[in-house]
Amino acid sequence: MVVTKSKWEDELGRWLKPFLDRLGHKARRRMCPLYISGLIGPGDRKSVQPMAARLAPGEYDQLHHFIADGVWNAAPLEAELLVQANRLVGGKDAVLVIDDTAMPKKGDRSVGVAPQYASSLGKTANCQTLVSLTLARLEVPVMVALRLFVPESWTSNPVRLKRAGVPVEHRAARTKPEIALAEIDRVIASGVRFGCVLADSGYGSSGSFRRALSERGLLWAVGLSRRQNVYPADIALIFPIVKTGKPRKYHIPDQPPVSAEALLAEGKWQRISWRRGTKGRLTCLFTARRVRVADGHKHRMLDNRMQCMPGDEVWLVGERRSTGEQKYYVSNLPADATIKTLAATIKARWVCEQAHQQLKEELGLDHFEGRSWTGLHRHALMTMIAYAFLQSRRLKAAGRKKKNLRTATTTKHAGHQASDPRPLRTTSTPTMSSLRDVP
């Protein structure tokens, strides 16, 4: 029986050409499209064996070797992914979203597996955790980086690290913000264009992470713990005169800091709408105030307490949801930014959650059954390339829809310029599988 290729498979072959050119070896150039086709195509399991059984019976060994054991460098493909992501959604109005995603795993042999908090499960579970970077514009996300966080139970055990093939340069303990910063540097070096970095409080509550972003000249809007101490922006630094003992060497604030929650409690809360969802406009209550976060160097106060000094002036933003839940954020957007701009920027972070979900449910990110560092990261890279391809089809379809609408409007209203339709919304985006059949 002759199996004919579908239109999307032909298009995938053409789209993958710059990636395959970087692979070089003939066998790898054949296995890469096969693997990605297996991820995109139908089937409940996207691990090597069932994909090989569906697409290339008898070639399981070669497909497994390509992803788990083959001697090839993933860096050129990672670099090409950044090029394609920038072409698709890069720009000054794009955002770079920092987050992490957990993949539950049984046993303790798979690289990086340990009891960790899994946000998708809402509890601590045995899992692997990947730090992710997502480039997004007009609410269309493209995942550009997935890096394994290695827990202390692994970094303190050289035997486990070696057995799982963890590269020497990744065996030292690194926090998630440190991993994220290394990936941000790689994204910047590649020339990817974006306007703002977004992250949740797992990253934003780190003062060193925020300072590192500012040192790189980046704008950012990140989550913050409600308990984080802050000062009003107009805090004064005084040089108190002591009656006894040595004179003080440093200035101190003229008032103590308070928690972010307390400072905004009496603020003016406004109902802000930041975009349209499938059920209408999305709205929440927001308030914002200029502050200086208490995360500078520590000094001893007059009452002998140690207290953090004020940092740079930034925005503190509070959000009250309809459920009663309250969230807090901090941002170095300009002082003249409107509260609507602040809210829209902060809420743009949600696209990474949808990307995580689609990568897992549609493209099998969490289906990899190998145990090695190399295999896991290559599988993750293939899922990101597959995702970028599907998003390219989606954007092409949206472009055709815009063009057709303009043509129809121009025909109906001769002499009048057609207005652009609303940008394609991810809230109404079809599943990744259905994007295979985009005409």
Summary of the structure (lengths in Angstrom):
residues: 439
radius of gyration: 24.9
end to end distance: 26.0
largest distance: 96.8
contacts: 1346
relative contact order: 0.14
helix: 42%
strand: 23%
